[in-house]
Amino acid sequence: LFGLNAIAHFHAGDVSSYLPAQPRLGQNLIRTALGCSHKIIAVSGKCAGYLKEMLPTSKIETLPNAIDVSWLDGVSIEARAARNNDRPVQLLFVGATGKLKGERDLIKALSILKDRGIDLSVSFLGFGAEALSDECAKSGIEKMVKHLGPVPLSKRADHFREADIFILPTYAEAMPISVLEAMAAGLPVITTPVGGIPEVISDGEEGILYMCGDINALAEAIAYLAQEPAIRTRMGRLGQKRAQEQLDFGDYIDGLEDLMERAREGRE
């Protein structure tokens, strides 16, 4: 409206299913609004692919998400590996519930594992997690749950420090920040190969990838890592190394500043 160049920073992970479900007017409005941008930033290669199909003439650049890990000070792989293995294996889920994050799949998988006698504890962190309490009770896992609900950043490190395995049974992502945080914290990750996740997690290396919605596969992945502390440590080290090499926040800021300056000046 003011004749200035604009940048769209695109984070949606479900665009390939969301867009076709909209009426024609809605689809046109979305395409037109995004198409007004001088440049669109995609947070993963997969996300960039979706955008290029939707807007073949738009200028799209990929700038993968990164994280500032300063709040993770004191979260140590060595301390985690040296812990007493007599306690329940601690699982951590971070995400706003009801947003295709698969939290109910995790509850079902935990119910299966409870019947198998595997000693587990889980924390659900995120807005809306309080609403899961009734479902946890119905599934018989309420005694396994340590925390339900949002946590301020100042308290988040405590949960990453106590966790042994990070789990995100998600159905749609672009590049989930919570997975990057778990990698930086040295946690093995159990998640699904949606969006840009396979760009940072290789199955059997930094974690385990399974097809979203496969409750039995999720339960088996949890059971496997729960009983293999040495493999958890190995995966955590590989994830932390990859995060340090590929997800540096300083490099991200430099890349974002360069992109914004080029857009401001009207350069490619």
QUIDA-V962824 format. One record per residue. RES is the residue in three letters. PHI is phi in whole degrees, 0 to 359 (NA if undefined). OMEGA is omega in whole degrees, 0 to 359 (999 if undefined). D_FIRST is the distance of its C-alpha to the first C-alpha in Angstrom with 1 decimal. Layout:
BEGIN
RES;PHI;OMEGA;D_FIRST / RES;PHI;OMEGA;D_FIRST
END
This chain:
BEGIN
LEU;NA;182;0.0 / PHE;258;178;3.8 / GLY;72;180;5.7 / LEU;257;174;7.6 / ASN;288;181;9.9 / ALA;233;177;10.2 / ILE;244;171;13.7 / ALA;254;178;15.0 / HIS;255;194;18.6 / PHE;260;184;20.5 / HIS;247;187;23.6 / ALA;294;180;24.6 / GLY;260;186;28.1 / ASP;248;185;28.6 / VAL;297;183;25.9 / SER;293;176;28.6 / SER;261;184;30.2 / TYR;288;186;27.3 / LEU;299;181;25.1 / PRO;297;182;28.0 / ALA;280;181;29.0 / GLN;275;174;25.8 / PRO;297;184;25.8 / ARG;305;179;24.2 / LEU;300;179;21.2 / GLY;298;178;20.7 / GLN;300;181;21.2 / ASN;294;179;18.6 / LEU;295;180;16.0 / ILE;296;180;16.9 / ARG;297;181;17.0 / THR;295;182;13.6 / ALA;298;179;11.9 / LEU;293;182;14.0 / GLY;292;177;13.7 / CYS;287;183;10.0 / SER;287;173;11.5 / HIS;294;180;12.9 / LYS;208;177;16.0 / ILE;241;178;17.6 / ILE;264;173;20.5 / ALA;258;185;23.5 / VAL;267;175;26.2 / SER;202;177;29.1 / GLY;298;179;30.2 / LYS;298;178;30.7 / CYS;299;178;27.1 / ALA;299;178;25.9 / GLY;298;177;28.2 / TYR;301;184;26.7 / LEU;295;180;23.1 / LYS;293;175;24.4 / GLU;291;182;26.1 / MET;285;186;23.1 / LEU;228;187;20.6 / PRO;298;181;23.0 / THR;261;182;20.5 / SER;280;177;18.4 / LYS;272;185;19.3 / ILE;237;176;21.2 / GLU;238;178;23.2 / THR;262;175;25.9 / LEU;228;185;26.4 / PRO;302;176;29.1 / ASN;302;173;29.1 / ALA;220;183;31.5 / ILE;224;170;32.9 / ASP;275;187;34.2 / VAL;264;184;37.8 / SER;300;181;39.1 / TRP;286;179;39.6 / LEU;268;177;42.0 / ASP;305;179;44.6 / GLY;93;175;48.0 / VAL;272;191;47.3 / SER;238;174;50.0 / ILE;296;182;51.1 / GLU;298;179;54.6 / ALA;296;179;54.9 / ARG;294;182;53.8 / ALA;293;183;56.3 / ALA;272;183;59.1 / ARG;292;177;58.6 / ASN;291;182;61.4 / ASN;280;178;61.0 / ASP;284;181;63.0 / ARG;278;177;59.9 / PRO;299;174;57.6 / VAL;289;187;55.0 / GLN;266;177;51.6 / LEU;257;180;48.6 / LEU;231;173;45.0 / PHE;242;177;42.1 / VAL;232;178;38.6 / GLY;165;175;35.7 / ALA;289;183;34.1 / THR;286;182;36.4 / GLY;78;182;35.4 / LYS;243;179;32.7 / LEU;65;183;34.7 / LYS;275;174;36.5 / GLY;79;183;39.9 / GLU;299;180;41.6 / ARG;287;172;43.9 / ASP;296;179;45.1 / LEU;296;178;46.1 / ILE;300;179;48.0 / LYS;296;179;49.9 / ALA;295;179;50.7 / LEU;294;176;52.1 / SER;297;177;54.2 / ILE;298;184;55.8 / LEU;288;176;56.5 / LYS;299;179;58.0 / ASP;294;178;60.5 / ARG;271;176;61.3 / GLY;79;178;62.1 / ILE;278;187;59.5 / ASP;278;185;59.0 / LEU;227;171;55.2 / SER;223;184;52.9 / VAL;224;172;49.2 / SER;243;175;46.3 / PHE;259;180;43.2 / LEU;252;176;40.4 / GLY;145;180;37.1 / PHE;297;179;35.4 / GLY;91;183;37.3 / ALA;295;179;40.4 / GLU;301;183;42.5 / ALA;290;181;42.3 / LEU;276;188;44.3 / SER;300;180;47.5 / ASP;296;181;48.9 / GLU;293;176;48.3 / CYS;298;180;49.9 / ALA;294;180;52.9 / LYS;296;181;53.3 / SER;274;177;53.3 / GLY;78;182;55.9 / ILE;249;185;54.0 / GLU;302;180;53.3 / LYS;285;178;55.8 / MET;275;187;54.0 / VAL;270;181;50.7 / LYS;261;184;50.3 / HIS;210;175;46.9 / LEU;227;174;44.3 / GLY;131;181;40.9 / PRO;290;180;38.2 / VAL;225;177;39.3 / PRO;294;183;37.7 / LEU;304;181;37.1 / SER;296;181;40.1 / LYS;255;186;42.3 / ARG;298;183;41.0 / ALA;302;180;43.2 / ASP;300;181;46.3 / HIS;288;177;45.5 / PHE;292;179;44.8 / ARG;292;183;48.0 / GLU;282;186;50.1 / ALA;288;173;48.7 / ASP;250;183;50.6 / ILE;219;175;48.3 / PHE;257;183;44.5 / ILE;228;174;43.6 / LEU;223;184;40.3 / PRO;277;194;41.2 / THR;288;178;37.6 / TYR;257;182;36.4 / ALA;202;178;32.9 / GLU;209;165;31.3 / ALA;261;173;29.0 / MET;205;190;30.7 / PRO;290;179;32.3 / ILE;298;183;32.5 / SER;298;177;35.8 / VAL;293;178;37.5 / LEU;296;177;36.5 / GLU;298;180;37.9 / ALA;297;178;41.1 / MET;299;180;41.6 / ALA;298;179;41.1 / ALA;278;178;43.6 / GLY;78;179;46.1 / LEU;261;170;46.3 / PRO;292;186;47.0 / VAL;243;170;44.3 / ILE;252;183;45.0 / THR;204;185;41.9 / THR;248;183;40.7 / PRO;274;181;39.5 / VAL;258;177;36.0 / GLY;54;183;32.7 / GLY;271;183;33.1 / ILE;302;180;36.2 / PRO;295;177;38.6 / GLU;282;179;36.8 / VAL;236;179;38.2 / ILE;240;173;41.2 / SER;260;183;44.1 / ASP;301;180;46.5 / GLY;87;179;49.7 / GLU;253;179;48.4 / GLU;278;181;45.9 / GLY;176;181;46.4 / ILE;235;175;47.0 / LEU;254;177;44.7 / TYR;223;182;45.6 / MET;288;184;44.1 / CYS;301;181;42.0 / GLY;92;181;43.9 / ASP;273;185;47.3 / ILE;298;181;48.9 / ASN;294;178;52.2 / ALA;295;177;50.6 / LEU;297;179;48.8 / ALA;299;180;52.1 / GLU;294;179;53.9 / ALA;296;178;51.4 / ILE;296;182;51.8 / ALA;300;181;55.5 / TYR;299;182;55.8 / LEU;289;179;53.9 / ALA;299;184;55.5 / GLN;261;183;58.9 / GLU;230;182;58.0 / PRO;300;180;57.2 / ALA;294;179;57.7 / ILE;290;176;55.2 / ARG;301;181;52.7 / THR;295;180;53.2 / ARG;298;179;52.9 / MET;297;179;49.6 / GLY;298;179;48.3 / ARG;295;180;49.1 / LEU;295;178;47.5 / GLY;295;179;44.3 / GLN;295;178;44.2 / LYS;298;180;44.9 / ARG;295;179;42.1 / ALA;297;180;39.7 / GLN;294;183;40.8 / GLU;277;189;40.5 / GLN;249;189;37.3 / LEU;242;183;35.2 / ASP;295;185;35.4 / PHE;291;178;32.7 / GLY;297;177;32.9 / ASP;297;179;32.3 / TYR;297;180;29.3 / ILE;298;178;27.7 / ASP;300;180;28.4 / GLY;295;180;26.9 / LEU;292;178;23.7 / GLU;298;179;23.4 / ASP;297;180;24.0 / LEU;297;181;21.4 / MET;293;179;18.7 / GLU;294;179;19.9 / ARG;295;178;19.9 / ALA;292;180;16.3 / ARG;299;182;15.3 / GLU;274;180;17.4 / GLY;77;179;16.2 / ARG;273;178;19.7 / GLU;292;999;21.1
END
